[in-house]
Amino acid sequence: MTHALAAAALACVVLIVAGAFRTVRGPSGHDRVLAVQFVSTVGVGLALIAAFWLRARVLLDLALLLALTAAVVAMAFVSGAAPPAGEDE
């Protein structure tokens, strides 16, 4: 079980690095926001793996906080990127 958790944590770290690279590289703002959402989702998974592995309940709270923050950021981006209702572009 410990080897499986270590492998999953390592995979999450690799995915976070790949997502961080895409966040920096772009090419557009939409791609960057999607990469940040991806990194935060994988971060939630990594926090849950660490909480289970270390038996640290505080990491469950961290995972919940990260998930909620990512949802709010996504909603803020979508509301800022969309044209106002009733207005054609």
PDB file of N, CA, C and O in Angstrom:
ATOM      1  N   MET A   1       0.826  -1.198   0.000  1.00  0.00           N
ATOM      2  CA  MET A   1       0.000   0.000   0.000  1.00  0.00           C
ATOM      3  C   MET A   1       0.863   1.252   0.000  1.00  0.00           C
ATOM      4  O   MET A   1       0.542   2.236  -0.668  1.00  0.00           O
ATOM      5  N   THR A   2       1.955   1.214   0.749  1.00  0.00           N
ATOM      6  CA  THR A   2       2.826   2.382   0.833  1.00  0.00           C
ATOM      7  C   THR A   2       3.465   2.681  -0.516  1.00  0.00           C
ATOM      8  O   THR A   2       3.630   3.845  -0.881  1.00  0.00           O
ATOM      9  N   HIS A   3       3.825   1.636  -1.259  1.00  0.00           N
ATOM     10  CA  HIS A   3       4.430   1.838  -2.573  1.00  0.00           C
ATOM     11  C   HIS A   3       3.423   2.446  -3.542  1.00  0.00           C
ATOM     12  O   HIS A   3       3.784   3.281  -4.371  1.00  0.00           O
ATOM     13  N   ALA A   4       2.188   2.041  -3.442  1.00  0.00           N
ATOM     14  CA  ALA A   4       1.157   2.585  -4.323  1.00  0.00           C
ATOM     15  C   ALA A   4       0.916   4.064  -4.019  1.00  0.00           C
ATOM     16  O   ALA A   4       0.755   4.871  -4.935  1.00  0.00           O
ATOM     17  N   LEU A   5       0.891   4.415  -2.740  1.00  0.00           N
ATOM     18  CA  LEU A   5       0.706   5.821  -2.373  1.00  0.00           C
ATOM     19  C   LEU A   5       1.900   6.664  -2.810  1.00  0.00           C
ATOM     20  O   LEU A   5       1.734   7.794  -3.268  1.00  0.00           O
ATOM     21  N   ALA A   6       3.090   6.118  -2.671  1.00  0.00           N
ATOM     22  CA  ALA A   6       4.285   6.848  -3.100  1.00  0.00           C
ATOM     23  C   ALA A   6       4.277   7.048  -4.614  1.00  0.00           C
ATOM     24  O   ALA A   6       4.634   8.121  -5.100  1.00  0.00           O
ATOM     25  N   ALA A   7       3.875   6.028  -5.353  1.00  0.00           N
ATOM     26  CA  ALA A   7       3.808   6.148  -6.807  1.00  0.00           C
ATOM     27  C   ALA A   7       2.752   7.171  -7.226  1.00  0.00           C
ATOM     28  O   ALA A   7       2.972   7.954  -8.150  1.00  0.00           O
ATOM     29  N   ALA A   8       1.615   7.161  -6.549  1.00  0.00           N
ATOM     30  CA  ALA A   8       0.564   8.126  -6.862  1.00  0.00           C
ATOM     31  C   ALA A   8       1.011   9.555  -6.527  1.00  0.00           C
ATOM     32  O   ALA A   8       0.734  10.491  -7.277  1.00  0.00           O
ATOM     33  N   ALA A   9       1.698   9.711  -5.405  1.00  0.00           N
ATOM     34  CA  ALA A   9       2.200  11.037  -5.035  1.00  0.00           C
ATOM     35  C   ALA A   9       3.240  11.519  -6.033  1.00  0.00           C
ATOM     36  O   ALA A   9       3.244  12.693  -6.403  1.00  0.00           O
ATOM     37  N   LEU A  10       4.116  10.634  -6.470  1.00  0.00           N
ATOM     38  CA  LEU A  10       5.123  11.005  -7.462  1.00  0.00           C
ATOM     39  C   LEU A  10       4.469  11.390  -8.784  1.00  0.00           C
ATOM     40  O   LEU A  10       4.888  12.352  -9.428  1.00  0.00           O
ATOM     41  N   ALA A  11       3.453  10.651  -9.189  1.00  0.00           N
ATOM     42  CA  ALA A  11       2.728  10.988 -10.417  1.00  0.00           C
ATOM     43  C   ALA A  11       2.068  12.355 -10.297  1.00  0.00           C
ATOM     44  O   ALA A  11       2.068  13.128 -11.255  1.00  0.00           O
ATOM     45  N   CYS A  12       1.507  12.658  -9.132  1.00  0.00           N
ATOM     46  CA  CYS A  12       0.888  13.975  -8.915  1.00  0.00           C
ATOM     47  C   CYS A  12       1.919  15.091  -9.002  1.00  0.00           C
ATOM     48  O   CYS A  12       1.647  16.147  -9.573  1.00  0.00           O
ATOM     49  N   VAL A  13       3.089  14.863  -8.443  1.00  0.00           N
ATOM     50  CA  VAL A  13       4.140  15.880  -8.499  1.00  0.00           C
ATOM     51  C   VAL A  13       4.568  16.120  -9.943  1.00  0.00           C
ATOM     52  O   VAL A  13       4.757  17.267 -10.348  1.00  0.00           O
ATOM     53  N   VAL A  14       4.721  15.058 -10.718  1.00  0.00           N
ATOM     54  CA  VAL A  14       5.083  15.201 -12.133  1.00  0.00           C
ATOM     55  C   VAL A  14       4.004  15.972 -12.889  1.00  0.00           C
ATOM     56  O   VAL A  14       4.315  16.830 -13.715  1.00  0.00           O
ATOM     57  N   LEU A  15       2.751  15.669 -12.611  1.00  0.00           N
ATOM     58  CA  LEU A  15       1.654  16.377 -13.266  1.00  0.00           C
ATOM     59  C   LEU A  15       1.595  17.843 -12.853  1.00  0.00           C
ATOM     60  O   LEU A  15       1.274  18.699 -13.678  1.00  0.00           O
ATOM     61  N   ILE A  16       1.897  18.146 -11.605  1.00  0.00           N
ATOM     62  CA  ILE A  16       1.920  19.540 -11.162  1.00  0.00           C
ATOM     63  C   ILE A  16       3.027  20.309 -11.875  1.00  0.00           C
ATOM     64  O   ILE A  16       2.826  21.456 -12.274  1.00  0.00           O
ATOM     65  N   VAL A  17       4.184  19.694 -12.037  1.00  0.00           N
ATOM     66  CA  VAL A  17       5.282  20.351 -12.760  1.00  0.00           C
ATOM     67  C   VAL A  17       4.877  20.602 -14.217  1.00  0.00           C
ATOM     68  O   VAL A  17       5.130  21.680 -14.756  1.00  0.00           O
ATOM     69  N   ALA A  18       4.254  19.612 -14.849  1.00  0.00           N
ATOM     70  CA  ALA A  18       3.805  19.785 -16.236  1.00  0.00           C
ATOM     71  C   ALA A  18       2.754  20.887 -16.342  1.00  0.00           C
ATOM     72  O   ALA A  18       2.787  21.687 -17.277  1.00  0.00           O
ATOM     73  N   GLY A  19       1.832  20.934 -15.398  1.00  0.00           N
ATOM     74  CA  GLY A  19       0.817  21.986 -15.397  1.00  0.00           C
ATOM     75  C   GLY A  19       1.405  23.358 -15.128  1.00  0.00           C
ATOM     76  O   GLY A  19       0.965  24.352 -15.705  1.00  0.00           O
ATOM     77  N   ALA A  20       2.398  23.415 -14.254  1.00  0.00           N
ATOM     78  CA  ALA A  20       3.060  24.703 -13.983  1.00  0.00           C
ATOM     79  C   ALA A  20       3.800  25.195 -15.225  1.00  0.00           C
ATOM     80  O   ALA A  20       3.825  26.394 -15.501  1.00  0.00           O
ATOM     81  N   PHE A  21       4.399  24.272 -15.969  1.00  0.00           N
ATOM     82  CA  PHE A  21       5.061  24.644 -17.214  1.00  0.00           C
ATOM     83  C   PHE A  21       4.054  25.240 -18.190  1.00  0.00           C
ATOM     84  O   PHE A  21       4.331  26.261 -18.819  1.00  0.00           O
ATOM     85  N   ARG A  22       2.884  24.608 -18.322  1.00  0.00           N
ATOM     86  CA  ARG A  22       1.861  25.122 -19.236  1.00  0.00           C
ATOM     87  C   ARG A  22       1.304  26.453 -18.734  1.00  0.00           C
ATOM     88  O   ARG A  22       0.936  27.309 -19.538  1.00  0.00           O
ATOM     89  N   THR A  23       1.240  26.635 -17.426  1.00  0.00           N
ATOM     90  CA  THR A  23       0.767  27.907 -16.881  1.00  0.00           C
ATOM     91  C   THR A  23       1.707  29.038 -17.269  1.00  0.00           C
ATOM     92  O   THR A  23       1.257  30.134 -17.602  1.00  0.00           O
ATOM     93  N   VAL A  24       2.989  28.782 -17.228  1.00  0.00           N
ATOM     94  CA  VAL A  24       3.966  29.816 -17.574  1.00  0.00           C
ATOM     95  C   VAL A  24       4.020  30.035 -19.085  1.00  0.00           C
ATOM     96  O   VAL A  24       4.097  31.177 -19.540  1.00  0.00           O
ATOM     97  N   ARG A  25       3.980  28.950 -19.870  1.00  0.00           N
ATOM     98  CA  ARG A  25       4.155  29.028 -21.314  1.00  0.00           C
ATOM     99  C   ARG A  25       2.955  29.604 -22.055  1.00  0.00           C
ATOM    100  O   ARG A  25       3.127  30.290 -23.063  1.00  0.00           O
ATOM    101  N   GLY A  26       1.770  29.344 -21.583  1.00  0.00           N
ATOM    102  CA  GLY A  26       0.605  29.857 -22.309  1.00  0.00           C
ATOM    103  C   GLY A  26       0.047  28.844 -23.280  1.00  0.00           C
ATOM    104  O   GLY A  26      -0.089  27.685 -22.888  1.00  0.00           O
ATOM    105  N   PRO A  27      -0.276  29.168 -24.470  1.00  0.00           N
ATOM    106  CA  PRO A  27      -0.056  30.394 -25.233  1.00  0.00           C
ATOM    107  C   PRO A  27      -1.105  31.481 -24.992  1.00  0.00           C
ATOM    108  O   PRO A  27      -0.823  32.651 -25.250  1.00  0.00           O
ATOM    109  N   SER A  28      -2.291  31.144 -24.513  1.00  0.00           N
ATOM    110  CA  SER A  28      -3.311  32.175 -24.288  1.00  0.00           C
ATOM    111  C   SER A  28      -3.729  32.191 -22.818  1.00  0.00           C
ATOM    112  O   SER A  28      -3.366  31.310 -22.040  1.00  0.00           O
ATOM    113  N   GLY A  29      -4.483  33.192 -22.471  1.00  0.00           N
ATOM    114  CA  GLY A  29      -4.979  33.297 -21.101  1.00  0.00           C
ATOM    115  C   GLY A  29      -5.895  32.149 -20.719  1.00  0.00           C
ATOM    116  O   GLY A  29      -5.885  31.681 -19.581  1.00  0.00           O
ATOM    117  N   HIS A  30      -6.689  31.701 -21.686  1.00  0.00           N
ATOM    118  CA  HIS A  30      -7.585  30.569 -21.413  1.00  0.00           C
ATOM    119  C   HIS A  30      -6.789  29.305 -21.098  1.00  0.00           C
ATOM    120  O   HIS A  30      -7.148  28.542 -20.200  1.00  0.00           O
ATOM    121  N   ASP A  31      -5.711  29.094 -21.842  1.00  0.00           N
ATOM    122  CA  ASP A  31      -4.864  27.928 -21.577  1.00  0.00           C
ATOM    123  C   ASP A  31      -4.228  28.019 -20.194  1.00  0.00           C
ATOM    124  O   ASP A  31      -4.100  27.014 -19.495  1.00  0.00           O
ATOM    125  N   ARG A  32      -3.837  29.210 -19.809  1.00  0.00           N
ATOM    126  CA  ARG A  32      -3.210  29.389 -18.497  1.00  0.00           C
ATOM    127  C   ARG A  32      -4.196  29.118 -17.368  1.00  0.00           C
ATOM    128  O   ARG A  32      -3.853  28.475 -16.376  1.00  0.00           O
ATOM    129  N   VAL A  33      -5.415  29.608 -17.522  1.00  0.00           N
ATOM    130  CA  VAL A  33      -6.427  29.376 -16.481  1.00  0.00           C
ATOM    131  C   VAL A  33      -6.771  27.891 -16.405  1.00  0.00           C
ATOM    132  O   VAL A  33      -6.939  27.347 -15.314  1.00  0.00           O
ATOM    133  N   LEU A  34      -6.874  27.246 -17.542  1.00  0.00           N
ATOM    134  CA  LEU A  34      -7.144  25.808 -17.542  1.00  0.00           C
ATOM    135  C   LEU A  34      -6.007  25.037 -16.885  1.00  0.00           C
ATOM    136  O   LEU A  34      -6.244  24.061 -16.173  1.00  0.00           O
ATOM    137  N   ALA A  35      -4.766  25.475 -17.123  1.00  0.00           N
ATOM    138  CA  ALA A  35      -3.618  24.820 -16.485  1.00  0.00           C
ATOM    139  C   ALA A  35      -3.628  25.036 -14.976  1.00  0.00           C
ATOM    140  O   ALA A  35      -3.290  24.127 -14.217  1.00  0.00           O
ATOM    141  N   VAL A  36      -4.014  26.231 -14.535  1.00  0.00           N
ATOM    142  CA  VAL A  36      -4.103  26.489 -13.090  1.00  0.00           C
ATOM    143  C   VAL A  36      -5.183  25.608 -12.469  1.00  0.00           C
ATOM    144  O   VAL A  36      -5.001  25.083 -11.370  1.00  0.00           O
ATOM    145  N   GLN A  37      -6.308  25.443 -13.168  1.00  0.00           N
ATOM    146  CA  GLN A  37      -7.359  24.547 -12.675  1.00  0.00           C
ATOM    147  C   GLN A  37      -6.849  23.114 -12.580  1.00  0.00           C
ATOM    148  O   GLN A  37      -7.147  22.404 -11.620  1.00  0.00           O
ATOM    149  N   PHE A  38      -6.081  22.697 -13.578  1.00  0.00           N
ATOM    150  CA  PHE A  38      -5.510  21.347 -13.575  1.00  0.00           C
ATOM    151  C   PHE A  38      -4.553  21.158 -12.404  1.00  0.00           C
ATOM    152  O   PHE A  38      -4.597  20.142 -11.710  1.00  0.00           O
ATOM    153  N   VAL A  39      -3.685  22.149 -12.192  1.00  0.00           N
ATOM    154  CA  VAL A  39      -2.718  22.066 -11.092  1.00  0.00           C
ATOM    155  C   VAL A  39      -3.444  22.016  -9.752  1.00  0.00           C
ATOM    156  O   VAL A  39      -3.058  21.260  -8.861  1.00  0.00           O
ATOM    157  N   SER A  40      -4.488  22.816  -9.612  1.00  0.00           N
ATOM    158  CA  SER A  40      -5.207  22.799  -8.337  1.00  0.00           C
ATOM    159  C   SER A  40      -5.946  21.477  -8.124  1.00  0.00           C
ATOM    160  O   SER A  40      -6.029  20.992  -6.996  1.00  0.00           O
ATOM    161  N   THR A  41      -6.478  20.894  -9.191  1.00  0.00           N
ATOM    162  CA  THR A  41      -7.150  19.599  -9.067  1.00  0.00           C
ATOM    163  C   THR A  41      -6.157  18.510  -8.663  1.00  0.00           C
ATOM    164  O   THR A  41      -6.447  17.689  -7.794  1.00  0.00           O
ATOM    165  N   VAL A  42      -4.992  18.509  -9.295  1.00  0.00           N
ATOM    166  CA  VAL A  42      -3.969  17.525  -8.940  1.00  0.00           C
ATOM    167  C   VAL A  42      -3.448  17.807  -7.532  1.00  0.00           C
ATOM    168  O   VAL A  42      -3.105  16.877  -6.800  1.00  0.00           O
ATOM    169  N   GLY A  43      -3.386  19.088  -7.148  1.00  0.00           N
ATOM    170  CA  GLY A  43      -2.979  19.432  -5.788  1.00  0.00           C
ATOM    171  C   GLY A  43      -3.951  18.902  -4.745  1.00  0.00           C
ATOM    172  O   GLY A  43      -3.540  18.470  -3.668  1.00  0.00           O
ATOM    173  N   VAL A  44      -5.234  18.936  -5.063  1.00  0.00           N
ATOM    174  CA  VAL A  44      -6.235  18.352  -4.168  1.00  0.00           C
ATOM    175  C   VAL A  44      -5.980  16.855  -4.021  1.00  0.00           C
ATOM    176  O   VAL A  44      -6.020  16.314  -2.916  1.00  0.00           O
ATOM    177  N   GLY A  45      -5.719  16.199  -5.140  1.00  0.00           N
ATOM    178  CA  GLY A  45      -5.416  14.770  -5.083  1.00  0.00           C
ATOM    179  C   GLY A  45      -4.167  14.477  -4.272  1.00  0.00           C
ATOM    180  O   GLY A  45      -4.131  13.521  -3.498  1.00  0.00           O
ATOM    181  N   LEU A  46      -3.141  15.303  -4.452  1.00  0.00           N
ATOM    182  CA  LEU A  46      -1.906  15.117  -3.692  1.00  0.00           C
ATOM    183  C   LEU A  46      -2.135  15.342  -2.196  1.00  0.00           C
ATOM    184  O   LEU A  46      -1.587  14.611  -1.371  1.00  0.00           O
ATOM    185  N   ALA A  47      -2.930  16.335  -1.844  1.00  0.00           N
ATOM    186  CA  ALA A  47      -3.240  16.573  -0.433  1.00  0.00           C
ATOM    187  C   ALA A  47      -4.028  15.408   0.159  1.00  0.00           C
ATOM    188  O   ALA A  47      -3.810  15.033   1.311  1.00  0.00           O
ATOM    189  N   LEU A  48      -4.938  14.837  -0.619  1.00  0.00           N
ATOM    190  CA  LEU A  48      -5.699  13.684  -0.124  1.00  0.00           C
ATOM    191  C   LEU A  48      -4.812  12.460   0.040  1.00  0.00           C
ATOM    192  O   LEU A  48      -4.958  11.711   1.006  1.00  0.00           O
ATOM    193  N   ILE A  49      -3.893  12.254  -0.899  1.00  0.00           N
ATOM    194  CA  ILE A  49      -2.947  11.143  -0.765  1.00  0.00           C
ATOM    195  C   ILE A  49      -2.093  11.324   0.482  1.00  0.00           C
ATOM    196  O   ILE A  49      -1.896  10.384   1.252  1.00  0.00           O
ATOM    197  N   ALA A  50      -1.585  12.545   0.676  1.00  0.00           N
ATOM    198  CA  ALA A  50      -0.747  12.820   1.841  1.00  0.00           C
ATOM    199  C   ALA A  50      -1.538  12.671   3.143  1.00  0.00           C
ATOM    200  O   ALA A  50      -1.008  12.184   4.141  1.00  0.00           O
ATOM    201  N   ALA A  51      -2.812  13.092   3.130  1.00  0.00           N
ATOM    202  CA  ALA A  51      -3.644  12.954   4.332  1.00  0.00           C
ATOM    203  C   ALA A  51      -3.836  11.482   4.688  1.00  0.00           C
ATOM    204  O   ALA A  51      -3.789  11.108   5.860  1.00  0.00           O
ATOM    205  N   PHE A  52      -4.050  10.661   3.679  1.00  0.00           N
ATOM    206  CA  PHE A  52      -4.239   9.236   3.932  1.00  0.00           C
ATOM    207  C   PHE A  52      -2.934   8.579   4.375  1.00  0.00           C
ATOM    208  O   PHE A  52      -2.918   7.757   5.292  1.00  0.00           O
ATOM    209  N   TRP A  53      -1.849   8.952   3.716  1.00  0.00           N
ATOM    210  CA  TRP A  53      -0.540   8.352   3.989  1.00  0.00           C
ATOM    211  C   TRP A  53      -0.024   8.744   5.369  1.00  0.00           C
ATOM    212  O   TRP A  53       0.469   7.898   6.115  1.00  0.00           O
ATOM    213  N   LEU A  54      -0.139  10.027   5.709  1.00  0.00           N
ATOM    214  CA  LEU A  54       0.395  10.528   6.981  1.00  0.00           C
ATOM    215  C   LEU A  54      -0.619  10.504   8.118  1.00  0.00           C
ATOM    216  O   LEU A  54      -0.288  10.804   9.266  1.00  0.00           O
ATOM    217  N   ARG A  55      -1.859  10.144   7.788  1.00  0.00           N
ATOM    218  CA  ARG A  55      -2.952  10.159   8.776  1.00  0.00           C
ATOM    219  C   ARG A  55      -3.078  11.532   9.433  1.00  0.00           C
ATOM    220  O   ARG A  55      -3.220  11.649  10.650  1.00  0.00           O
ATOM    221  N   ALA A  56      -3.023  12.571   8.590  1.00  0.00           N
ATOM    222  CA  ALA A  56      -3.118  13.956   9.063  1.00  0.00           C
ATOM    223  C   ALA A  56      -4.439  14.542   8.571  1.00  0.00           C
ATOM    224  O   ALA A  56      -4.594  14.851   7.390  1.00  0.00           O
ATOM    225  N   ARG A  57      -5.378  14.687   9.488  1.00  0.00           N
ATOM    226  CA  ARG A  57      -6.700  15.190   9.121  1.00  0.00           C
ATOM    227  C   ARG A  57      -6.660  16.624   8.645  1.00  0.00           C
ATOM    228  O   ARG A  57      -7.546  17.046   7.902  1.00  0.00           O
ATOM    229  N   VAL A  58      -5.664  17.381   9.049  1.00  0.00           N
ATOM    230  CA  VAL A  58      -5.589  18.776   8.623  1.00  0.00           C
ATOM    231  C   VAL A  58      -5.377  18.876   7.112  1.00  0.00           C
ATOM    232  O   VAL A  58      -5.766  19.872   6.503  1.00  0.00           O
ATOM    233  N   LEU A  59      -4.776  17.876   6.509  1.00  0.00           N
ATOM    234  CA  LEU A  59      -4.585  17.891   5.068  1.00  0.00           C
ATOM    235  C   LEU A  59      -5.905  17.698   4.321  1.00  0.00           C
ATOM    236  O   LEU A  59      -6.028  18.118   3.170  1.00  0.00           O
ATOM    237  N   LEU A  60      -6.875  17.078   4.950  1.00  0.00           N
ATOM    238  CA  LEU A  60      -8.206  17.003   4.351  1.00  0.00           C
ATOM    239  C   LEU A  60      -8.824  18.391   4.262  1.00  0.00           C
ATOM    240  O   LEU A  60      -9.479  18.723   3.274  1.00  0.00           O
ATOM    241  N   ASP A  61      -8.617  19.198   5.292  1.00  0.00           N
ATOM    242  CA  ASP A  61      -9.102  20.575   5.267  1.00  0.00           C
ATOM    243  C   ASP A  61      -8.386  21.382   4.182  1.00  0.00           C
ATOM    244  O   ASP A  61      -9.004  22.207   3.509  1.00  0.00           O
ATOM    245  N   LEU A  62      -7.099  21.145   4.017  1.00  0.00           N
ATOM    246  CA  LEU A  62      -6.338  21.820   2.972  1.00  0.00           C
ATOM    247  C   LEU A  62      -6.880  21.444   1.597  1.00  0.00           C
ATOM    248  O   LEU A  62      -7.023  22.309   0.732  1.00  0.00           O
ATOM    249  N   ALA A  63      -7.180  20.180   1.387  1.00  0.00           N
ATOM    250  CA  ALA A  63      -7.721  19.733   0.105  1.00  0.00           C
ATOM    251  C   ALA A  63      -9.072  20.390  -0.172  1.00  0.00           C
ATOM    252  O   ALA A  63      -9.333  20.816  -1.297  1.00  0.00           O
ATOM    253  N   LEU A  64      -9.921  20.472   0.833  1.00  0.00           N
ATOM    254  CA  LEU A  64     -11.213  21.115   0.670  1.00  0.00           C
ATOM    255  C   LEU A  64     -11.055  22.596   0.358  1.00  0.00           C
ATOM    256  O   LEU A  64     -11.744  23.122  -0.516  1.00  0.00           O
ATOM    257  N   LEU A  65     -10.168  23.263   1.053  1.00  0.00           N
ATOM    258  CA  LEU A  65      -9.922  24.688   0.820  1.00  0.00           C
ATOM    259  C   LEU A  65      -9.393  24.921  -0.592  1.00  0.00           C
ATOM    260  O   LEU A  65      -9.816  25.863  -1.262  1.00  0.00           O
ATOM    261  N   LEU A  66      -8.491  24.090  -1.040  1.00  0.00           N
ATOM    262  CA  LEU A  66      -7.934  24.229  -2.385  1.00  0.00           C
ATOM    263  C   LEU A  66      -9.008  23.995  -3.445  1.00  0.00           C
ATOM    264  O   LEU A  66      -9.051  24.712  -4.445  1.00  0.00           O
ATOM    265  N   ALA A  67      -9.861  23.020  -3.245  1.00  0.00           N
ATOM    266  CA  ALA A  67     -10.932  22.746  -4.204  1.00  0.00           C
ATOM    267  C   ALA A  67     -11.917  23.905  -4.277  1.00  0.00           C
ATOM    268  O   ALA A  67     -12.336  24.296  -5.366  1.00  0.00           O
ATOM    269  N   LEU A  68     -12.287  24.453  -3.130  1.00  0.00           N
ATOM    270  CA  LEU A  68     -13.217  25.576  -3.119  1.00  0.00           C
ATOM    271  C   LEU A  68     -12.600  26.818  -3.747  1.00  0.00           C
ATOM    272  O   LEU A  68     -13.273  27.542  -4.482  1.00  0.00           O
ATOM    273  N   THR A  69     -11.336  27.068  -3.465  1.00  0.00           N
ATOM    274  CA  THR A  69     -10.656  28.221  -4.048  1.00  0.00           C
ATOM    275  C   THR A  69     -10.563  28.086  -5.558  1.00  0.00           C
ATOM    276  O   THR A  69     -10.759  29.065  -6.278  1.00  0.00           O
ATOM    277  N   ALA A  70     -10.268  26.900  -6.045  1.00  0.00           N
ATOM    278  CA  ALA A  70     -10.184  26.675  -7.488  1.00  0.00           C
ATOM    279  C   ALA A  70     -11.533  26.902  -8.158  1.00  0.00           C
ATOM    280  O   ALA A  70     -11.592  27.447  -9.261  1.00  0.00           O
ATOM    281  N   ALA A  71     -12.600  26.497  -7.514  1.00  0.00           N
ATOM    282  CA  ALA A  71     -13.935  26.707  -8.080  1.00  0.00           C
ATOM    283  C   ALA A  71     -14.269  28.191  -8.162  1.00  0.00           C
ATOM    284  O   ALA A  71     -14.840  28.642  -9.155  1.00  0.00           O
ATOM    285  N   VAL A  72     -13.922  28.949  -7.135  1.00  0.00           N
ATOM    286  CA  VAL A  72     -14.187  30.382  -7.131  1.00  0.00           C
ATOM    287  C   VAL A  72     -13.356  31.082  -8.206  1.00  0.00           C
ATOM    288  O   VAL A  72     -13.857  31.978  -8.885  1.00  0.00           O
ATOM    289  N   VAL A  73     -12.106  30.687  -8.364  1.00  0.00           N
ATOM    290  CA  VAL A  73     -11.250  31.279  -9.393  1.00  0.00           C
ATOM    291  C   VAL A  73     -11.817  30.985 -10.783  1.00  0.00           C
ATOM    292  O   VAL A  73     -11.830  31.867 -11.641  1.00  0.00           O
ATOM    293  N   ALA A  74     -12.275  29.782 -11.008  1.00  0.00           N
ATOM    294  CA  ALA A  74     -12.851  29.432 -12.311  1.00  0.00           C
ATOM    295  C   ALA A  74     -14.104  30.259 -12.590  1.00  0.00           C
ATOM    296  O   ALA A  74     -14.288  30.744 -13.706  1.00  0.00           O
ATOM    297  N   MET A  75     -14.960  30.421 -11.590  1.00  0.00           N
ATOM    298  CA  MET A  75     -16.165  31.227 -11.781  1.00  0.00           C
ATOM    299  C   MET A  75     -15.825  32.684 -12.041  1.00  0.00           C
ATOM    300  O   MET A  75     -16.468  33.334 -12.866  1.00  0.00           O
ATOM    301  N   ALA A  76     -14.824  33.204 -11.347  1.00  0.00           N
ATOM    302  CA  ALA A  76     -14.420  34.594 -11.555  1.00  0.00           C
ATOM    303  C   ALA A  76     -13.863  34.792 -12.960  1.00  0.00           C
ATOM    304  O   ALA A  76     -14.142  35.806 -13.601  1.00  0.00           O
ATOM    305  N   PHE A  77     -13.084  33.838 -13.438  1.00  0.00           N
ATOM    306  CA  PHE A  77     -12.533  33.959 -14.775  1.00  0.00           C
ATOM    307  C   PHE A  77     -13.632  33.888 -15.826  1.00  0.00           C
ATOM    308  O   PHE A  77     -13.639  34.676 -16.772  1.00  0.00           O
ATOM    309  N   VAL A  78     -14.551  32.957 -15.669  1.00  0.00           N
ATOM    310  CA  VAL A  78     -15.621  32.801 -16.652  1.00  0.00           C
ATOM    311  C   VAL A  78     -16.516  34.034 -16.661  1.00  0.00           C
ATOM    312  O   VAL A  78     -16.922  34.485 -17.732  1.00  0.00           O
ATOM    313  N   SER A  79     -16.826  34.580 -15.516  1.00  0.00           N
ATOM    314  CA  SER A  79     -17.688  35.762 -15.486  1.00  0.00           C
ATOM    315  C   SER A  79     -16.961  36.983 -16.045  1.00  0.00           C
ATOM    316  O   SER A  79     -17.601  37.879 -16.595  1.00  0.00           O
ATOM    317  N   GLY A  80     -15.644  37.032 -15.916  1.00  0.00           N
ATOM    318  CA  GLY A  80     -14.892  38.151 -16.475  1.00  0.00           C
ATOM    319  C   GLY A  80     -14.617  37.985 -17.957  1.00  0.00           C
ATOM    320  O   GLY A  80     -14.433  38.981 -18.656  1.00  0.00           O
ATOM    321  N   ALA A  81     -14.584  36.763 -18.459  1.00  0.00           N
ATOM    322  CA  ALA A  81     -14.261  36.508 -19.864  1.00  0.00           C
ATOM    323  C   ALA A  81     -15.496  36.548 -20.753  1.00  0.00           C
ATOM    324  O   ALA A  81     -15.381  36.803 -21.952  1.00  0.00           O
ATOM    325  N   ALA A  82     -16.655  36.304 -20.196  1.00  0.00           N
ATOM    326  CA  ALA A  82     -17.869  36.266 -20.989  1.00  0.00           C
ATOM    327  C   ALA A  82     -18.399  37.681 -21.217  1.00  0.00           C
ATOM    328  O   ALA A  82     -18.299  38.526 -20.327  1.00  0.00           O
ATOM    329  N   PRO A  83     -18.962  37.948 -22.400  1.00  0.00           N
ATOM    330  CA  PRO A  83     -19.562  39.262 -22.618  1.00  0.00           C
ATOM    331  C   PRO A  83     -20.821  39.426 -21.778  1.00  0.00           C
ATOM    332  O   PRO A  83     -21.474  38.433 -21.461  1.00  0.00           O
ATOM    333  N   PRO A  84     -21.173  40.634 -21.415  1.00  0.00           N
ATOM    334  CA  PRO A  84     -22.382  40.835 -20.606  1.00  0.00           C
ATOM    335  C   PRO A  84     -23.616  40.316 -21.331  1.00  0.00           C
ATOM    336  O   PRO A  84     -23.650  40.283 -22.561  1.00  0.00           O
ATOM    337  N   ALA A  85     -24.622  39.914 -20.575  1.00  0.00           N
ATOM    338  CA  ALA A  85     -25.849  39.358 -21.140  1.00  0.00           C
ATOM    339  C   ALA A  85     -26.549  40.403 -22.003  1.00  0.00           C
ATOM    340  O   ALA A  85     -26.666  41.566 -21.615  1.00  0.00           O
ATOM    341  N   GLY A  86     -27.011  39.977 -23.173  1.00  0.00           N
ATOM    342  CA  GLY A  86     -27.734  40.879 -24.060  1.00  0.00           C
ATOM    343  C   GLY A  86     -26.824  41.710 -24.953  1.00  0.00           C
ATOM    344  O   GLY A  86     -27.311  42.535 -25.725  1.00  0.00           O
ATOM    345  N   GLU A  87     -25.547  41.515 -24.866  1.00  0.00           N
ATOM    346  CA  GLU A  87     -24.604  42.284 -25.661  1.00  0.00           C
ATOM    347  C   GLU A  87     -23.935  41.365 -26.668  1.00  0.00           C
ATOM    348  O   GLU A  87     -23.330  40.363 -26.283  1.00  0.00           O
ATOM    349  N   ASP A  88     -24.033  41.688 -27.943  1.00  0.00           N
ATOM    350  CA  ASP A  88     -23.418  40.871 -28.981  1.00  0.00           C
ATOM    351  C   ASP A  88     -22.049  41.409 -29.303  1.00  0.00           C
ATOM    352  O   ASP A  88     -21.786  42.610 -29.239  1.00  0.00           O
ATOM    353  N   GLU A  89     -21.173  40.464 -29.658  1.00  0.00           N
ATOM    354  CA  GLU A  89     -19.813  40.889 -30.042  1.00  0.00           C
ATOM    355  C   GLU A  89     -19.664  40.834 -31.528  1.00  0.00           C
ATOM    356  O   GLU A  89     -18.597  41.152 -32.054  1.00  0.00           O
TER     357      GLU A  89
END
